[in-house]
Amino acid sequence: MVKRKCFILLIVVLLLHILIDENISPGELVLVSLFAYFCGVFDTTKREVKEPYVIGDSNEIVHLTKKELEERLKKERASLHEL
């Protein structure tokens, strides 16, 4: 499950504003849109995506980030060179 704290905060602030003020001006709508855009940028750059991989001859699917995959492949190459 992807955590999107920024979007949750945006929704809470927007709902509170609607409950208190009951209307949104065009300027506020532009600010909320910009905040939502930057939330998306922040969320996509902050987290590392784990992708499914099948490693070796197993049928097991492992979810790894690119960095974790590179480290695991380096370890396997090192163990093959020892043989």
mmCIF file of the N, C-alpha and C atoms, coordinates in Angstrom:
data_MODEL
# 
_entry.id   MODEL 
# 
loop_
_atom_site.group_PDB 
_atom_site.id 
_atom_site.type_symbol 
_atom_site.label_atom_id 
_atom_site.label_alt_id 
_atom_site.label_comp_id 
_atom_site.label_asym_id 
_atom_site.label_entity_id 
_atom_site.label_seq_id 
_atom_site.pdbx_PDB_ins_code 
_atom_site.Cartn_x 
_atom_site.Cartn_y 
_atom_site.Cartn_z 
_atom_site.occupancy 
_atom_site.B_iso_or_equiv 
_atom_site.pdbx_formal_charge 
_atom_site.auth_seq_id 
_atom_site.auth_comp_id 
_atom_site.auth_asym_id 
_atom_site.auth_atom_id 
_atom_site.pdbx_PDB_model_num 
ATOM 1   N N  . MET A 1 1  ? 0.843   -1.182  0.000   1.00 0.00 ? 1  MET A N  1 
ATOM 2   C CA . MET A 1 1  ? 0.000   0.000   0.000   1.00 0.00 ? 1  MET A CA 1 
ATOM 3   C C  . MET A 1 1  ? 0.889   1.246   0.000   1.00 0.00 ? 1  MET A C  1 
ATOM 4   N N  . VAL A 1 2  ? 0.578   2.132   -0.866  1.00 0.00 ? 2  VAL A N  1 
ATOM 5   C CA . VAL A 1 2  ? 1.368   3.353   -0.996  1.00 0.00 ? 2  VAL A CA 1 
ATOM 6   C C  . VAL A 1 2  ? 0.850   4.389   -0.009  1.00 0.00 ? 2  VAL A C  1 
ATOM 7   N N  . LYS A 1 3  ? 1.760   4.959   0.759   1.00 0.00 ? 3  LYS A N  1 
ATOM 8   C CA . LYS A 1 3  ? 1.369   5.989   1.718   1.00 0.00 ? 3  LYS A CA 1 
ATOM 9   C C  . LYS A 1 3  ? 1.472   7.348   1.033   1.00 0.00 ? 3  LYS A C  1 
ATOM 10  N N  . ARG A 1 4  ? 0.400   8.061   1.054   1.00 0.00 ? 4  ARG A N  1 
ATOM 11  C CA . ARG A 1 4  ? 0.375   9.396   0.454   1.00 0.00 ? 4  ARG A CA 1 
ATOM 12  C C  . ARG A 1 4  ? -0.077  10.397  1.506   1.00 0.00 ? 4  ARG A C  1 
ATOM 13  N N  . LYS A 1 5  ? 0.812   10.678  2.431   1.00 0.00 ? 5  LYS A N  1 
ATOM 14  C CA . LYS A 1 5  ? 0.491   11.572  3.544   1.00 0.00 ? 5  LYS A CA 1 
ATOM 15  C C  . LYS A 1 5  ? 0.173   12.977  3.059   1.00 0.00 ? 5  LYS A C  1 
ATOM 16  N N  . CYS A 1 6  ? 0.860   13.415  2.036   1.00 0.00 ? 6  CYS A N  1 
ATOM 17  C CA . CYS A 1 6  ? 0.667   14.769  1.526   1.00 0.00 ? 6  CYS A CA 1 
ATOM 18  C C  . CYS A 1 6  ? -0.749  14.945  0.976   1.00 0.00 ? 6  CYS A C  1 
ATOM 19  N N  . PHE A 1 7  ? -1.230  13.958  0.212   1.00 0.00 ? 7  PHE A N  1 
ATOM 20  C CA . PHE A 1 7  ? -2.580  14.053  -0.347  1.00 0.00 ? 7  PHE A CA 1 
ATOM 21  C C  . PHE A 1 7  ? -3.641  13.961  0.746   1.00 0.00 ? 7  PHE A C  1 
ATOM 22  N N  . ILE A 1 8  ? -3.391  13.146  1.764   1.00 0.00 ? 8  ILE A N  1 
ATOM 23  C CA . ILE A 1 8  ? -4.337  13.047  2.874   1.00 0.00 ? 8  ILE A CA 1 
ATOM 24  C C  . ILE A 1 8  ? -4.427  14.382  3.600   1.00 0.00 ? 8  ILE A C  1 
ATOM 25  N N  . LEU A 1 9  ? -3.282  15.011  3.827   1.00 0.00 ? 9  LEU A N  1 
ATOM 26  C CA . LEU A 1 9  ? -3.267  16.331  4.459   1.00 0.00 ? 9  LEU A CA 1 
ATOM 27  C C  . LEU A 1 9  ? -4.026  17.346  3.607   1.00 0.00 ? 9  LEU A C  1 
ATOM 28  N N  . LEU A 1 10 ? -3.827  17.298  2.302   1.00 0.00 ? 10 LEU A N  1 
ATOM 29  C CA . LEU A 1 10 ? -4.523  18.206  1.388   1.00 0.00 ? 10 LEU A CA 1 
ATOM 30  C C  . LEU A 1 10 ? -6.037  18.016  1.471   1.00 0.00 ? 10 LEU A C  1 
ATOM 31  N N  . ILE A 1 11 ? -6.490  16.776  1.490   1.00 0.00 ? 11 ILE A N  1 
ATOM 32  C CA . ILE A 1 11 ? -7.926  16.493  1.562   1.00 0.00 ? 11 ILE A CA 1 
ATOM 33  C C  . ILE A 1 11 ? -8.505  16.981  2.886   1.00 0.00 ? 11 ILE A C  1 
ATOM 34  N N  . VAL A 1 12 ? -7.786  16.749  3.986   1.00 0.00 ? 12 VAL A N  1 
ATOM 35  C CA . VAL A 1 12 ? -8.265  17.193  5.299   1.00 0.00 ? 12 VAL A CA 1 
ATOM 36  C C  . VAL A 1 12 ? -8.376  18.715  5.343   1.00 0.00 ? 12 VAL A C  1 
ATOM 37  N N  . VAL A 1 13 ? -7.352  19.407  4.859   1.00 0.00 ? 13 VAL A N  1 
ATOM 38  C CA . VAL A 1 13 ? -7.381  20.876  4.851   1.00 0.00 ? 13 VAL A CA 1 
ATOM 39  C C  . VAL A 1 13 ? -8.522  21.383  3.973   1.00 0.00 ? 13 VAL A C  1 
ATOM 40  N N  . LEU A 1 14 ? -8.701  20.774  2.816   1.00 0.00 ? 14 LEU A N  1 
ATOM 41  C CA . LEU A 1 14 ? -9.772  21.190  1.910   1.00 0.00 ? 14 LEU A CA 1 
ATOM 42  C C  . LEU A 1 14 ? -11.149 20.957  2.530   1.00 0.00 ? 14 LEU A C  1 
ATOM 43  N N  . LEU A 1 15 ? -11.354 19.795  3.164   1.00 0.00 ? 15 LEU A N  1 
ATOM 44  C CA . LEU A 1 15 ? -12.638 19.515  3.805   1.00 0.00 ? 15 LEU A CA 1 
ATOM 45  C C  . LEU A 1 15 ? -12.912 20.465  4.968   1.00 0.00 ? 15 LEU A C  1 
ATOM 46  N N  . LEU A 1 16 ? -11.891 20.747  5.768   1.00 0.00 ? 16 LEU A N  1 
ATOM 47  C CA . LEU A 1 16 ? -12.071 21.699  6.869   1.00 0.00 ? 16 LEU A CA 1 
ATOM 48  C C  . LEU A 1 16 ? -12.423 23.087  6.349   1.00 0.00 ? 16 LEU A C  1 
ATOM 49  N N  . HIS A 1 17 ? -11.771 23.489  5.268   1.00 0.00 ? 17 HIS A N  1 
ATOM 50  C CA . HIS A 1 17 ? -12.061 24.801  4.682   1.00 0.00 ? 17 HIS A CA 1 
ATOM 51  C C  . HIS A 1 17 ? -13.499 24.859  4.161   1.00 0.00 ? 17 HIS A C  1 
ATOM 52  N N  . ILE A 1 18 ? -13.945 23.791  3.527   1.00 0.00 ? 18 ILE A N  1 
ATOM 53  C CA . ILE A 1 18 ? -15.317 23.758  3.005   1.00 0.00 ? 18 ILE A CA 1 
ATOM 54  C C  . ILE A 1 18 ? -16.322 23.773  4.154   1.00 0.00 ? 18 ILE A C  1 
ATOM 55  N N  . LEU A 1 19 ? -16.037 23.031  5.234   1.00 0.00 ? 19 LEU A N  1 
ATOM 56  C CA . LEU A 1 19 ? -16.955 23.007  6.378   1.00 0.00 ? 19 LEU A CA 1 
ATOM 57  C C  . LEU A 1 19 ? -17.033 24.359  7.078   1.00 0.00 ? 19 LEU A C  1 
ATOM 58  N N  . ILE A 1 20 ? -15.904 25.057  7.161   1.00 0.00 ? 20 ILE A N  1 
ATOM 59  C CA . ILE A 1 20 ? -15.873 26.339  7.874   1.00 0.00 ? 20 ILE A CA 1 
ATOM 60  C C  . ILE A 1 20 ? -16.379 27.486  6.998   1.00 0.00 ? 20 ILE A C  1 
ATOM 61  N N  . ASP A 1 21 ? -15.865 27.578  5.765   1.00 0.00 ? 21 ASP A N  1 
ATOM 62  C CA . ASP A 1 21 ? -16.156 28.730  4.906   1.00 0.00 ? 21 ASP A CA 1 
ATOM 63  C C  . ASP A 1 21 ? -17.272 28.454  3.901   1.00 0.00 ? 21 ASP A C  1 
ATOM 64  N N  . GLU A 1 22 ? -17.492 27.206  3.535   1.00 0.00 ? 22 GLU A N  1 
ATOM 65  C CA . GLU A 1 22 ? -18.535 26.745  2.619   1.00 0.00 ? 22 GLU A CA 1 
ATOM 66  C C  . GLU A 1 22 ? -18.391 27.219  1.175   1.00 0.00 ? 22 GLU A C  1 
ATOM 67  N N  . ASN A 1 23 ? -17.325 27.893  0.838   1.00 0.00 ? 23 ASN A N  1 
ATOM 68  C CA . ASN A 1 23 ? -17.077 28.225  -0.573  1.00 0.00 ? 23 ASN A CA 1 
ATOM 69  C C  . ASN A 1 23 ? -15.576 28.360  -0.795  1.00 0.00 ? 23 ASN A C  1 
ATOM 70  N N  . ILE A 1 24 ? -15.190 28.186  -2.041  1.00 0.00 ? 24 ILE A N  1 
ATOM 71  C CA . ILE A 1 24 ? -13.770 28.251  -2.396  1.00 0.00 ? 24 ILE A CA 1 
ATOM 72  C C  . ILE A 1 24 ? -13.614 29.275  -3.509  1.00 0.00 ? 24 ILE A C  1 
ATOM 73  N N  . SER A 1 25 ? -12.723 30.223  -3.313  1.00 0.00 ? 25 SER A N  1 
ATOM 74  C CA . SER A 1 25 ? -12.478 31.236  -4.342  1.00 0.00 ? 25 SER A CA 1 
ATOM 75  C C  . SER A 1 25 ? -11.559 30.654  -5.416  1.00 0.00 ? 25 SER A C  1 
ATOM 76  N N  . PRO A 1 26 ? -11.537 31.257  -6.605  1.00 0.00 ? 26 PRO A N  1 
ATOM 77  C CA . PRO A 1 26 ? -10.644 30.768  -7.667  1.00 0.00 ? 26 PRO A CA 1 
ATOM 78  C C  . PRO A 1 26 ? -9.168  30.790  -7.258  1.00 0.00 ? 26 PRO A C  1 
ATOM 79  N N  . GLY A 1 27 ? -8.763  31.790  -6.498  1.00 0.00 ? 27 GLY A N  1 
ATOM 80  C CA . GLY A 1 27 ? -7.373  31.850  -6.031  1.00 0.00 ? 27 GLY A CA 1 
ATOM 81  C C  . GLY A 1 27 ? -7.032  30.685  -5.122  1.00 0.00 ? 27 GLY A C  1 
ATOM 82  N N  . GLU A 1 28 ? -7.965  30.345  -4.238  1.00 0.00 ? 28 GLU A N  1 
ATOM 83  C CA . GLU A 1 28 ? -7.749  29.199  -3.348  1.00 0.00 ? 28 GLU A CA 1 
ATOM 84  C C  . GLU A 1 28 ? -7.714  27.897  -4.132  1.00 0.00 ? 28 GLU A C  1 
ATOM 85  N N  . LEU A 1 29 ? -8.535  27.812  -5.170  1.00 0.00 ? 29 LEU A N  1 
ATOM 86  C CA . LEU A 1 29 ? -8.539  26.619  -6.014  1.00 0.00 ? 29 LEU A CA 1 
ATOM 87  C C  . LEU A 1 29 ? -7.206  26.452  -6.735  1.00 0.00 ? 29 LEU A C  1 
ATOM 88  N N  . VAL A 1 30 ? -6.630  27.555  -7.196  1.00 0.00 ? 30 VAL A N  1 
ATOM 89  C CA . VAL A 1 30 ? -5.314  27.515  -7.844  1.00 0.00 ? 30 VAL A CA 1 
ATOM 90  C C  . VAL A 1 30 ? -4.254  27.069  -6.843  1.00 0.00 ? 30 VAL A C  1 
ATOM 91  N N  . LEU A 1 31 ? -4.296  27.607  -5.624  1.00 0.00 ? 31 LEU A N  1 
ATOM 92  C CA . LEU A 1 31 ? -3.323  27.211  -4.602  1.00 0.00 ? 31 LEU A CA 1 
ATOM 93  C C  . LEU A 1 31 ? -3.445  25.730  -4.248  1.00 0.00 ? 31 LEU A C  1 
ATOM 94  N N  . VAL A 1 32 ? -4.669  25.240  -4.125  1.00 0.00 ? 32 VAL A N  1 
ATOM 95  C CA . VAL A 1 32 ? -4.885  23.823  -3.822  1.00 0.00 ? 32 VAL A CA 1 
ATOM 96  C C  . VAL A 1 32 ? -4.378  22.960  -4.968  1.00 0.00 ? 32 VAL A C  1 
ATOM 97  N N  . SER A 1 33 ? -4.611  23.397  -6.202  1.00 0.00 ? 33 SER A N  1 
ATOM 98  C CA . SER A 1 33 ? -4.126  22.644  -7.366  1.00 0.00 ? 33 SER A CA 1 
ATOM 99  C C  . SER A 1 33 ? -2.605  22.588  -7.393  1.00 0.00 ? 33 SER A C  1 
ATOM 100 N N  . LEU A 1 34 ? -1.948  23.707  -7.112  1.00 0.00 ? 34 LEU A N  1 
ATOM 101 C CA . LEU A 1 34 ? -0.482  23.718  -7.053  1.00 0.00 ? 34 LEU A CA 1 
ATOM 102 C C  . LEU A 1 34 ? 0.032   22.821  -5.935  1.00 0.00 ? 34 LEU A C  1 
ATOM 103 N N  . PHE A 1 35 ? -0.616  22.875  -4.789  1.00 0.00 ? 35 PHE A N  1 
ATOM 104 C CA . PHE A 1 35 ? -0.223  22.031  -3.671  1.00 0.00 ? 35 PHE A CA 1 
ATOM 105 C C  . PHE A 1 35 ? -0.385  20.557  -4.031  1.00 0.00 ? 35 PHE A C  1 
ATOM 106 N N  . ALA A 1 36 ? -1.490  20.214  -4.708  1.00 0.00 ? 36 ALA A N  1 
ATOM 107 C CA . ALA A 1 36 ? -1.710  18.827  -5.129  1.00 0.00 ? 36 ALA A CA 1 
ATOM 108 C C  . ALA A 1 36 ? -0.636  18.386  -6.122  1.00 0.00 ? 36 ALA A C  1 
ATOM 109 N N  . TYR A 1 37 ? -0.265  19.272  -7.040  1.00 0.00 ? 37 TYR A N  1 
ATOM 110 C CA . TYR A 1 37 ? 0.786   18.949  -8.009  1.00 0.00 ? 37 TYR A CA 1 
ATOM 111 C C  . TYR A 1 37 ? 2.104   18.668  -7.292  1.00 0.00 ? 37 TYR A C  1 
ATOM 112 N N  . PHE A 1 38 ? 2.482   19.549  -6.367  1.00 0.00 ? 38 PHE A N  1 
ATOM 113 C CA . PHE A 1 38 ? 3.742   19.352  -5.653  1.00 0.00 ? 38 PHE A CA 1 
ATOM 114 C C  . PHE A 1 38 ? 3.685   18.152  -4.716  1.00 0.00 ? 38 PHE A C  1 
ATOM 115 N N  . CYS A 1 39 ? 2.501   17.817  -4.215  1.00 0.00 ? 39 CYS A N  1 
ATOM 116 C CA . CYS A 1 39 ? 2.351   16.586  -3.432  1.00 0.00 ? 39 CYS A CA 1 
ATOM 117 C C  . CYS A 1 39 ? 2.667   15.370  -4.303  1.00 0.00 ? 39 CYS A C  1 
ATOM 118 N N  . GLY A 1 40 ? 2.162   15.377  -5.522  1.00 0.00 ? 40 GLY A N  1 
ATOM 119 C CA . GLY A 1 40 ? 2.439   14.271  -6.437  1.00 0.00 ? 40 GLY A CA 1 
ATOM 120 C C  . GLY A 1 40 ? 3.907   14.160  -6.761  1.00 0.00 ? 40 GLY A C  1 
ATOM 121 N N  . VAL A 1 41 ? 4.548   15.285  -7.012  1.00 0.00 ? 41 VAL A N  1 
ATOM 122 C CA . VAL A 1 41 ? 5.987   15.281  -7.298  1.00 0.00 ? 41 VAL A CA 1 
ATOM 123 C C  . VAL A 1 41 ? 6.757   14.768  -6.089  1.00 0.00 ? 41 VAL A C  1 
ATOM 124 N N  . PHE A 1 42 ? 6.396   15.241  -4.911  1.00 0.00 ? 42 PHE A N  1 
ATOM 125 C CA . PHE A 1 42 ? 7.081   14.831  -3.686  1.00 0.00 ? 42 PHE A CA 1 
ATOM 126 C C  . PHE A 1 42 ? 6.903   13.337  -3.436  1.00 0.00 ? 42 PHE A C  1 
ATOM 127 N N  . ASP A 1 43 ? 5.679   12.832  -3.596  1.00 0.00 ? 43 ASP A N  1 
ATOM 128 C CA . ASP A 1 43 ? 5.419   11.420  -3.334  1.00 0.00 ? 43 ASP A CA 1 
ATOM 129 C C  . ASP A 1 43 ? 6.141   10.508  -4.314  1.00 0.00 ? 43 ASP A C  1 
ATOM 130 N N  . THR A 1 44 ? 6.235   10.909  -5.579  1.00 0.00 ? 44 THR A N  1 
ATOM 131 C CA . THR A 1 44 ? 6.892   10.039  -6.554  1.00 0.00 ? 44 THR A CA 1 
ATOM 132 C C  . THR A 1 44 ? 8.401   10.054  -6.420  1.00 0.00 ? 44 THR A C  1 
ATOM 133 N N  . THR A 1 45 ? 8.969   11.145  -5.957  1.00 0.00 ? 45 THR A N  1 
ATOM 134 C CA . THR A 1 45 ? 10.423  11.185  -5.806  1.00 0.00 ? 45 THR A CA 1 
ATOM 135 C C  . THR A 1 45 ? 10.864  10.673  -4.447  1.00 0.00 ? 45 THR A C  1 
ATOM 136 N N  . LYS A 1 46 ? 10.009  10.702  -3.468  1.00 0.00 ? 46 LYS A N  1 
ATOM 137 C CA . LYS A 1 46 ? 10.379  10.317  -2.106  1.00 0.00 ? 46 LYS A CA 1 
ATOM 138 C C  . LYS A 1 46 ? 10.473  8.802   -1.943  1.00 0.00 ? 46 LYS A C  1 
ATOM 139 N N  . ARG A 1 47 ? 9.514   8.089   -2.406  1.00 0.00 ? 47 ARG A N  1 
ATOM 140 C CA . ARG A 1 47 ? 9.476   6.649   -2.165  1.00 0.00 ? 47 ARG A CA 1 
ATOM 141 C C  . ARG A 1 47 ? 10.181  5.893   -3.282  1.00 0.00 ? 47 ARG A C  1 
ATOM 142 N N  . GLU A 1 48 ? 10.679  4.736   -2.933  1.00 0.00 ? 48 GLU A N  1 
ATOM 143 C CA . GLU A 1 48 ? 11.296  3.873   -3.927  1.00 0.00 ? 48 GLU A CA 1 
ATOM 144 C C  . GLU A 1 48 ? 10.288  2.797   -4.303  1.00 0.00 ? 48 GLU A C  1 
ATOM 145 N N  . VAL A 1 49 ? 10.103  2.604   -5.582  1.00 0.00 ? 49 VAL A N  1 
ATOM 146 C CA . VAL A 1 49 ? 9.132   1.648   -6.072  1.00 0.00 ? 49 VAL A CA 1 
ATOM 147 C C  . VAL A 1 49 ? 9.721   0.249   -5.989  1.00 0.00 ? 49 VAL A C  1 
ATOM 148 N N  . LYS A 1 50 ? 8.956   -0.673  -5.420  1.00 0.00 ? 50 LYS A N  1 
ATOM 149 C CA . LYS A 1 50 ? 9.372   -2.071  -5.376  1.00 0.00 ? 50 LYS A CA 1 
ATOM 150 C C  . LYS A 1 50 ? 8.674   -2.793  -6.519  1.00 0.00 ? 50 LYS A C  1 
ATOM 151 N N  . GLU A 1 51 ? 9.478   -3.444  -7.346  1.00 0.00 ? 51 GLU A N  1 
ATOM 152 C CA . GLU A 1 51 ? 8.942   -4.152  -8.495  1.00 0.00 ? 51 GLU A CA 1 
ATOM 153 C C  . GLU A 1 51 ? 9.098   -5.649  -8.289  1.00 0.00 ? 51 GLU A C  1 
ATOM 154 N N  . PRO A 1 52 ? 8.210   -6.446  -8.890  1.00 0.00 ? 52 PRO A N  1 
ATOM 155 C CA . PRO A 1 52 ? 8.305   -7.900  -8.721  1.00 0.00 ? 52 PRO A CA 1 
ATOM 156 C C  . PRO A 1 52 ? 9.404   -8.498  -9.610  1.00 0.00 ? 52 PRO A C  1 
ATOM 157 N N  . TYR A 1 53 ? 10.190  -9.412  -9.025  1.00 0.00 ? 53 TYR A N  1 
ATOM 158 C CA . TYR A 1 53 ? 11.245  -10.107 -9.757  1.00 0.00 ? 53 TYR A CA 1 
ATOM 159 C C  . TYR A 1 53 ? 11.204  -11.584 -9.391  1.00 0.00 ? 53 TYR A C  1 
ATOM 160 N N  . VAL A 1 54 ? 11.545  -12.423 -10.357 1.00 0.00 ? 54 VAL A N  1 
ATOM 161 C CA . VAL A 1 54 ? 11.768  -13.840 -10.099 1.00 0.00 ? 54 VAL A CA 1 
ATOM 162 C C  . VAL A 1 54 ? 13.266  -14.042 -10.205 1.00 0.00 ? 54 VAL A C  1 
ATOM 163 N N  . ILE A 1 55 ? 13.887  -14.438 -9.104  1.00 0.00 ? 55 ILE A N  1 
ATOM 164 C CA . ILE A 1 55 ? 15.339  -14.553 -9.065  1.00 0.00 ? 55 ILE A CA 1 
ATOM 165 C C  . ILE A 1 55 ? 15.727  -16.020 -9.078  1.00 0.00 ? 55 ILE A C  1 
ATOM 166 N N  . GLY A 1 56 ? 16.633  -16.353 -9.969  1.00 0.00 ? 56 GLY A N  1 
ATOM 167 C CA . GLY A 1 56 ? 17.126  -17.729 -10.052 1.00 0.00 ? 56 GLY A CA 1 
ATOM 168 C C  . GLY A 1 56 ? 16.101  -18.648 -10.680 1.00 0.00 ? 56 GLY A C  1 
ATOM 169 N N  . ASP A 1 57 ? 16.155  -19.909 -10.257 1.00 0.00 ? 57 ASP A N  1 
ATOM 170 C CA . ASP A 1 57 ? 15.263  -20.922 -10.810 1.00 0.00 ? 57 ASP A CA 1 
ATOM 171 C C  . ASP A 1 57 ? 13.991  -21.105 -9.990  1.00 0.00 ? 57 ASP A C  1 
ATOM 172 N N  . SER A 1 58 ? 13.795  -20.284 -8.998  1.00 0.00 ? 58 SER A N  1 
ATOM 173 C CA . SER A 1 58 ? 12.631  -20.455 -8.124  1.00 0.00 ? 58 SER A CA 1 
ATOM 174 C C  . SER A 1 58 ? 11.376  -19.879 -8.773  1.00 0.00 ? 58 SER A C  1 
ATOM 175 N N  . ASN A 1 59 ? 10.250  -20.272 -8.237  1.00 0.00 ? 59 ASN A N  1 
ATOM 176 C CA . ASN A 1 59 ? 8.963   -19.730 -8.681  1.00 0.00 ? 59 ASN A CA 1 
ATOM 177 C C  . ASN A 1 59 ? 8.507   -18.597 -7.776  1.00 0.00 ? 59 ASN A C  1 
ATOM 178 N N  . GLU A 1 60 ? 9.332   -18.253 -6.798  1.00 0.00 ? 60 GLU A N  1 
ATOM 179 C CA . GLU A 1 60 ? 8.983   -17.224 -5.824  1.00 0.00 ? 60 GLU A CA 1 
ATOM 180 C C  . GLU A 1 60 ? 9.167   -15.831 -6.428  1.00 0.00 ? 60 GLU A C  1 
ATOM 181 N N  . ILE A 1 61 ? 8.183   -14.988 -6.230  1.00 0.00 ? 61 ILE A N  1 
ATOM 182 C CA . ILE A 1 61 ? 8.263   -13.604 -6.695  1.00 0.00 ? 61 ILE A CA 1 
ATOM 183 C C  . ILE A 1 61 ? 8.723   -12.744 -5.523  1.00 0.00 ? 61 ILE A C  1 
ATOM 184 N N  . VAL A 1 62 ? 9.787   -11.979 -5.746  1.00 0.00 ? 62 VAL A N  1 
ATOM 185 C CA . VAL A 1 62 ? 10.354  -11.121 -4.715  1.00 0.00 ? 62 VAL A CA 1 
ATOM 186 C C  . VAL A 1 62 ? 10.156  -9.671  -5.147  1.00 0.00 ? 62 VAL A C  1 
ATOM 187 N N  . HIS A 1 63 ? 9.676   -8.832  -4.237  1.00 0.00 ? 63 HIS A N  1 
ATOM 188 C CA . HIS A 1 63 ? 9.480   -7.407  -4.527  1.00 0.00 ? 63 HIS A CA 1 
ATOM 189 C C  . HIS A 1 63 ? 10.678  -6.637  -3.994  1.00 0.00 ? 63 HIS A C  1 
ATOM 190 N N  . LEU A 1 64 ? 11.438  -6.025  -4.894  1.00 0.00 ? 64 LEU A N  1 
ATOM 191 C CA . LEU A 1 64 ? 12.655  -5.315  -4.532  1.00 0.00 ? 64 LEU A CA 1 
ATOM 192 C C  . LEU A 1 64 ? 12.713  -3.959  -5.224  1.00 0.00 ? 64 LEU A C  1 
ATOM 193 N N  . THR A 1 65 ? 13.415  -3.012  -4.586  1.00 0.00 ? 65 THR A N  1 
ATOM 194 C CA . THR A 1 65 ? 13.731  -1.757  -5.261  1.00 0.00 ? 65 THR A CA 1 
ATOM 195 C C  . THR A 1 65 ? 14.910  -2.018  -6.187  1.00 0.00 ? 65 THR A C  1 
ATOM 196 N N  . LYS A 1 66 ? 15.202  -1.081  -7.065  1.00 0.00 ? 66 LYS A N  1 
ATOM 197 C CA . LYS A 1 66 ? 16.329  -1.269  -7.981  1.00 0.00 ? 66 LYS A CA 1 
ATOM 198 C C  . LYS A 1 66 ? 17.639  -1.405  -7.222  1.00 0.00 ? 66 LYS A C  1 
ATOM 199 N N  . LYS A 1 67 ? 17.786  -0.633  -6.153  1.00 0.00 ? 67 LYS A N  1 
ATOM 200 C CA . LYS A 1 67 ? 19.010  -0.697  -5.348  1.00 0.00 ? 67 LYS A CA 1 
ATOM 201 C C  . LYS A 1 67 ? 19.145  -2.065  -4.675  1.00 0.00 ? 67 LYS A C  1 
ATOM 202 N N  . GLU A 1 68 ? 18.041  -2.577  -4.119  1.00 0.00 ? 68 GLU A N  1 
ATOM 203 C CA . GLU A 1 68 ? 18.067  -3.897  -3.481  1.00 0.00 ? 68 GLU A CA 1 
ATOM 204 C C  . GLU A 1 68 ? 18.380  -4.986  -4.498  1.00 0.00 ? 68 GLU A C  1 
ATOM 205 N N  . LEU A 1 69 ? 17.842  -4.855  -5.708  1.00 0.00 ? 69 LEU A N  1 
ATOM 206 C CA . LEU A 1 69 ? 18.112  -5.838  -6.754  1.00 0.00 ? 69 LEU A CA 1 
ATOM 207 C C  . LEU A 1 69 ? 19.586  -5.837  -7.133  1.00 0.00 ? 69 LEU A C  1 
ATOM 208 N N  . GLU A 1 70 ? 20.173  -4.662  -7.302  1.00 0.00 ? 70 GLU A N  1 
ATOM 209 C CA . GLU A 1 70 ? 21.595  -4.574  -7.649  1.00 0.00 ? 70 GLU A CA 1 
ATOM 210 C C  . GLU A 1 70 ? 22.468  -5.197  -6.562  1.00 0.00 ? 70 GLU A C  1 
ATOM 211 N N  . GLU A 1 71 ? 22.155  -4.922  -5.291  1.00 0.00 ? 71 GLU A N  1 
ATOM 212 C CA . GLU A 1 71 ? 22.929  -5.498  -4.190  1.00 0.00 ? 71 GLU A CA 1 
ATOM 213 C C  . GLU A 1 71 ? 22.804  -7.015  -4.171  1.00 0.00 ? 71 GLU A C  1 
ATOM 214 N N  . ARG A 1 72 ? 21.608  -7.505  -4.398  1.00 0.00 ? 72 ARG A N  1 
ATOM 215 C CA . ARG A 1 72 ? 21.397  -8.958  -4.388  1.00 0.00 ? 72 ARG A CA 1 
ATOM 216 C C  . ARG A 1 72 ? 22.128  -9.627  -5.547  1.00 0.00 ? 72 ARG A C  1 
ATOM 217 N N  . LEU A 1 73 ? 22.114  -9.001  -6.713  1.00 0.00 ? 73 LEU A N  1 
ATOM 218 C CA . LEU A 1 73 ? 22.820  -9.569  -7.859  1.00 0.00 ? 73 LEU A CA 1 
ATOM 219 C C  . LEU A 1 73 ? 24.330  -9.542  -7.649  1.00 0.00 ? 73 LEU A C  1 
ATOM 220 N N  . LYS A 1 74 ? 24.850  -8.495  -7.006  1.00 0.00 ? 74 LYS A N  1 
ATOM 221 C CA . LYS A 1 74 ? 26.284  -8.439  -6.706  1.00 0.00 ? 74 LYS A CA 1 
ATOM 222 C C  . LYS A 1 74 ? 26.683  -9.571  -5.773  1.00 0.00 ? 74 LYS A C  1 
ATOM 223 N N  . LYS A 1 75 ? 25.853  -9.843  -4.768  1.00 0.00 ? 75 LYS A N  1 
ATOM 224 C CA . LYS A 1 75 ? 26.137  -10.935 -3.833  1.00 0.00 ? 75 LYS A CA 1 
ATOM 225 C C  . LYS A 1 75 ? 26.143  -12.274 -4.552  1.00 0.00 ? 75 LYS A C  1 
ATOM 226 N N  . GLU A 1 76 ? 25.180  -12.481 -5.453  1.00 0.00 ? 76 GLU A N  1 
ATOM 227 C CA . GLU A 1 76 ? 25.112  -13.748 -6.183  1.00 0.00 ? 76 GLU A CA 1 
ATOM 228 C C  . GLU A 1 76 ? 26.298  -13.900 -7.127  1.00 0.00 ? 76 GLU A C  1 
ATOM 229 N N  . ARG A 1 77 ? 26.737  -12.828 -7.757  1.00 0.00 ? 77 ARG A N  1 
ATOM 230 C CA . ARG A 1 77 ? 27.910  -12.893 -8.636  1.00 0.00 ? 77 ARG A CA 1 
ATOM 231 C C  . ARG A 1 77 ? 29.162  -13.219 -7.837  1.00 0.00 ? 77 ARG A C  1 
ATOM 232 N N  . ALA A 1 78 ? 29.287  -12.624 -6.654  1.00 0.00 ? 78 ALA A N  1 
ATOM 233 C CA . ALA A 1 78 ? 30.450  -12.886 -5.804  1.00 0.00 ? 78 ALA A CA 1 
ATOM 234 C C  . ALA A 1 78 ? 30.470  -14.340 -5.370  1.00 0.00 ? 78 ALA A C  1 
ATOM 235 N N  . SER A 1 79 ? 29.314  -14.897 -5.038  1.00 0.00 ? 79 SER A N  1 
ATOM 236 C CA . SER A 1 79 ? 29.279  -16.298 -4.616  1.00 0.00 ? 79 SER A CA 1 
ATOM 237 C C  . SER A 1 79 ? 29.563  -17.230 -5.789  1.00 0.00 ? 79 SER A C  1 
ATOM 238 N N  . LEU A 1 80 ? 29.205  -16.844 -7.007  1.00 0.00 ? 80 LEU A N  1 
ATOM 239 C CA . LEU A 1 80 ? 29.514  -17.666 -8.182  1.00 0.00 ? 80 LEU A CA 1 
ATOM 240 C C  . LEU A 1 80 ? 31.006  -17.641 -8.488  1.00 0.00 ? 80 LEU A C  1 
ATOM 241 N N  . HIS A 1 81 ? 31.662  -16.513 -8.252  1.00 0.00 ? 81 HIS A N  1 
ATOM 242 C CA . HIS A 1 81 ? 33.101  -16.421 -8.500  1.00 0.00 ? 81 HIS A CA 1 
ATOM 243 C C  . HIS A 1 81 ? 33.896  -17.251 -7.504  1.00 0.00 ? 81 HIS A C  1 
ATOM 244 N N  . GLU A 1 82 ? 33.355  -17.470 -6.310  1.00 0.00 ? 82 GLU A N  1 
ATOM 245 C CA . GLU A 1 82 ? 34.032  -18.281 -5.310  1.00 0.00 ? 82 GLU A CA 1 
ATOM 246 C C  . GLU A 1 82 ? 34.045  -19.745 -5.697  1.00 0.00 ? 82 GLU A C  1 
ATOM 247 N N  . LEU A 1 83 ? 33.080  -20.177 -6.493  1.00 0.00 ? 83 LEU A N  1 
ATOM 248 C CA . LEU A 1 83 ? 33.013  -21.579 -6.920  1.00 0.00 ? 83 LEU A CA 1 
ATOM 249 C C  . LEU A 1 83 ? 34.110  -21.824 -7.902  1.00 0.00 ? 83 LEU A C  1 
# 
